[in-house]
Amino acid sequence: MYLGEYRNSPQLKGWVRVFPAGRYLFRQGDPGHTMFIVMNGAIEICDRSSDGEYVLATLVAGQFFGERAILKASPYPRAYAARAKTETTLLEFTRKDLPHIQAIIPDLAFRVLQIAANHLDRAHELIKALTPTDELDRLLRFLLYFSKYSETSPAGLTFSLEEIRHLIGMDPKRIEESLKQLLDKNMLIKKQHRYLIPDRESLARFVRGYAIESSKKN
């Protein structure tokens, strides 16, 4: 849902927000009454645990969040924090603003529904990725899912041990052992405290091969 063409629209001036890199849009637990659509830049969706804050996802131009605000008549507690990764321009609006936004962007509802359908497809894929009882198989499938949907950078796709632990719920020691196996097979590269997926296609072939071998054993 690219809305960059509306960024300088005088009709939307009252709803366009610009956040510098590092600025929080809101914190976890804050009352939520607005929805956001990213027009350009990138937003990090963050969660907290006893170990600190970690990034759940990075949203880029065309993606939205906080949609519960237009479904509920009263504010709700934000389940996560949102922080600008780079200088970011967003459209921010309330439930009452929606008819005005819709008048300016006639196909907004259709675009939102399209993305919501994609979210459901992704959720289904994630459930499938986390279904295997074999822990290494589950980790491999999650990494494949992660590499498909995470933001791509010239250096490849990176993640930390803490991010994986919080997202798939495996024992940290077991995750480290599994990641070491992948490092030994050159499926991952370790840089300081983060892991790099250099080649998604190689990882996909490895996952398929592991699944075949596991099925033979069973």
Secondary structure, DSSP 8 states (H G I E B T S, - for coil): ---GGGTT-GGGTTTEEEE-TT-EEE-TT-EE--EEEEEESEEEEEEEETTEEEEEEEEETT-EE-GGGGT-SS-EE-SSEEEESSSEEEEEE-TTTHHHHHHHSTTHHHHHHHHHHHHHHHHHHHHHHT--SSHHHHHHHHHHHHHHHS--BTTBEEEEHHHHHHHH---HHHHHHHHHHHHHTTS-EEETTEEEE--HHHHHHHHHHHHHHHHHH-
